[in-house]
Amino acid sequence: MSKNLIIYYSRKGENYVNGSLKILEKGNTEIAAEFIQKAVGGDMFRIETVKPYSESYNICIEEAKRELQENARPELQKYLQDISQYDNIFVCGPCWWGTFPLAIFSQLEKLDFTGKKVIPLMTHEGSGLGSSERDIKKICKGAEIGKGLAVHGADAARSEKIISQWAKNSI
């Protein structure tokens, strides 16, 4: 039986939802990651930065834009060092300026993906998968890249069936 890993970054608190700012008790990507785990099992690894992003959504997106312009790699509180025991790695995050938050790349660049299957999921408010699949292909050298899933963030809590079916079909 294959072993699954779910790597994710999620933002709770003030977020953009259906055209306005709302406070979320749990981030949309965390909800989606939990649906994946429930559907196919696996270990979860939450990405957390040393320097937190602003609690203000508008300031946070400016921080994310600056990181993208600088091709930054934010320092993480902890890093996975070895994924050799896993077959499938789900990479989940919100769409920030057309791709994953760069904190996700901070983690992915430290891992050897040779012979692994990497499957991206992105929550968004209208951007779909953006360039996440292309970016994952560049970073996860040696991996087979599975078909990604874009989940409208505002609908994440109601998307268990779609996410579960996609996760089961992805492995």
C-alpha positions as CSV (number, residue, x, y, z in Angstrom):
1,M,0.0,0.0,0.0
2,S,1.4,3.4,-0.9
3,K,2.2,5.9,1.8
4,N,0.9,9.5,1.5
5,L,2.2,12.8,2.7
6,I,0.2,16.1,2.7
7,I,2.4,19.2,2.8
8,Y,0.4,22.4,3.2
9,Y,0.4,26.0,4.0
10,S,-2.9,27.6,5.1
11,R,-3.9,31.1,6.3
12,K,-6.6,31.5,8.9
13,G,-7.8,34.9,10.1
14,E,-8.6,37.8,7.7
15,N,-9.0,36.4,4.2
16,Y,-10.6,37.5,0.9
17,V,-13.8,35.5,0.4
18,N,-16.3,36.1,-2.4
19,G,-15.3,39.7,-2.9
20,S,-15.0,40.8,0.7
21,L,-12.7,40.3,3.8
22,K,-13.8,37.8,6.4
23,I,-12.3,36.2,9.4
24,L,-11.8,32.4,9.0
25,E,-11.3,30.2,12.1
26,K,-9.5,27.7,9.9
27,G,-7.8,28.3,6.6
28,N,-9.4,27.0,3.4
29,T,-6.3,25.0,2.5
30,E,-6.2,23.3,5.9
31,I,-9.8,22.2,5.4
32,A,-8.9,20.8,1.9
33,A,-5.7,19.1,3.3
34,E,-7.9,17.4,6.0
35,F,-10.3,16.1,3.4
36,I,-7.3,14.6,1.5
37,Q,-6.1,12.9,4.7
38,K,-9.6,11.6,5.5
39,A,-10.0,10.2,1.9
40,V,-6.6,8.5,1.4
41,G,-4.8,8.6,4.7
42,G,-1.3,9.9,5.2
43,D,0.8,12.1,7.4
44,M,0.3,15.9,7.4
45,F,3.0,18.5,7.5
46,R,2.0,22.1,8.1
47,I,4.4,24.8,6.8
48,E,4.8,27.7,9.2
49,T,7.1,30.6,8.7
50,V,9.5,32.0,11.4
51,K,8.3,35.5,10.6
52,P,4.5,35.4,10.4
53,Y,2.7,37.2,7.6
54,S,0.6,40.1,8.7
55,E,-2.8,39.5,10.2
56,S,-4.1,42.1,7.8
57,Y,-5.0,40.4,4.5
58,N,-4.1,43.5,2.5
59,I,-0.7,43.8,4.1
60,C,-0.2,40.1,3.8
61,I,-0.7,40.1,0.0
62,E,1.8,43.0,-0.3
63,E,4.3,40.9,1.7
64,A,3.6,38.0,-0.6
65,K,4.0,40.2,-3.7
66,R,7.4,41.5,-2.4
67,E,8.6,37.9,-1.8
68,L,7.6,36.9,-5.3
69,Q,9.4,39.9,-6.8
70,E,12.5,38.9,-4.8
71,N,12.1,35.2,-5.4
72,A,12.5,34.9,-1.6
73,R,12.5,31.7,0.4
74,P,11.0,32.6,3.8
75,E,12.6,30.7,6.8
76,L,10.4,28.0,8.3
77,Q,9.9,27.0,11.9
78,K,10.7,23.4,11.0
79,Y,11.6,21.5,7.9
80,L,11.0,18.0,6.7
81,Q,14.4,16.5,6.0
82,D,13.4,13.1,4.4
83,I,10.4,11.9,2.4
84,S,11.9,8.6,1.4
85,Q,9.1,6.6,3.1
86,Y,6.4,8.3,1.1
87,D,5.1,7.5,-2.4
88,N,2.7,10.3,-3.0
89,I,3.1,13.9,-1.8
90,F,0.2,16.2,-2.0
91,V,1.3,19.9,-2.0
92,C,-1.5,22.2,-0.9
93,G,-1.6,26.0,-0.6
94,P,-3.5,29.1,-1.5
95,C,-3.0,31.0,-4.7
96,W,-0.8,34.1,-3.9
97,W,0.0,36.1,-7.0
98,G,-0.5,33.1,-9.4
99,T,1.4,30.5,-7.5
100,F,1.9,28.9,-4.1
101,P,3.2,31.0,-1.2
102,L,7.0,31.0,-1.4
103,A,7.2,29.4,2.0
104,I,6.1,26.2,0.3
105,F,9.0,26.4,-2.0
106,S,11.3,26.9,1.0
107,Q,10.4,23.4,2.1
108,L,10.1,21.7,-1.3
109,E,13.6,22.8,-2.4
110,K,15.1,20.8,0.5
111,L,13.7,17.5,-0.5
112,D,14.5,14.7,-3.0
113,F,11.5,13.9,-5.1
114,T,13.1,11.3,-7.3
115,G,10.6,8.5,-7.9
116,K,7.8,10.3,-6.1
117,K,4.4,11.4,-7.3
118,V,3.6,15.0,-6.4
119,I,0.0,16.2,-6.6
120,P,-0.8,19.9,-6.2
121,L,-4.0,21.4,-4.8
122,M,-4.6,25.1,-4.7
123,T,-7.3,27.1,-3.0
124,H,-8.2,30.3,-4.8
125,E,-10.8,33.1,-5.2
126,G,-10.7,33.1,-9.0
127,S,-7.2,32.3,-10.1
128,G,-7.5,28.5,-10.4
129,L,-4.2,26.7,-10.3
130,G,-2.3,29.7,-11.7
131,S,1.3,28.6,-12.5
132,S,1.5,26.2,-9.6
133,E,1.8,23.0,-11.7
134,R,4.6,24.5,-13.8
135,D,6.4,25.8,-10.7
136,I,6.1,22.4,-9.0
137,K,7.5,20.7,-12.0
138,K,10.6,23.0,-11.8
139,I,11.1,22.5,-8.1
140,C,10.3,18.8,-7.6
141,K,12.9,17.3,-10.0
142,G,12.6,13.6,-10.6
143,A,8.9,13.5,-9.6
144,E,5.9,12.5,-11.6
145,I,3.5,15.4,-11.3
146,G,-0.2,14.5,-10.9
147,K,-3.1,16.5,-12.2
148,G,-3.7,19.4,-9.9
149,L,-7.0,20.5,-8.4
150,A,-8.2,24.1,-8.0
151,V,-10.7,24.6,-5.1
152,H,-12.6,27.8,-4.8
153,G,-11.6,28.9,-1.3
154,A,-15.1,30.1,-0.3
155,D,-16.4,26.6,-1.2
156,A,-13.6,24.6,0.5
157,A,-15.8,23.5,3.4
158,R,-18.4,22.2,1.0
159,S,-15.9,20.5,-1.4
160,E,-15.2,17.2,0.5
161,K,-16.7,15.0,-2.2
162,I,-14.8,16.6,-5.0
163,I,-11.5,16.7,-3.1
164,S,-11.9,13.1,-1.8
165,Q,-12.7,11.7,-5.3
166,W,-9.7,13.6,-6.8
167,A,-7.3,12.4,-4.1
168,K,-8.4,8.8,-4.5
169,N,-8.0,9.1,-8.3
170,S,-4.6,10.7,-8.0
171,I,-2.8,7.9,-6.2
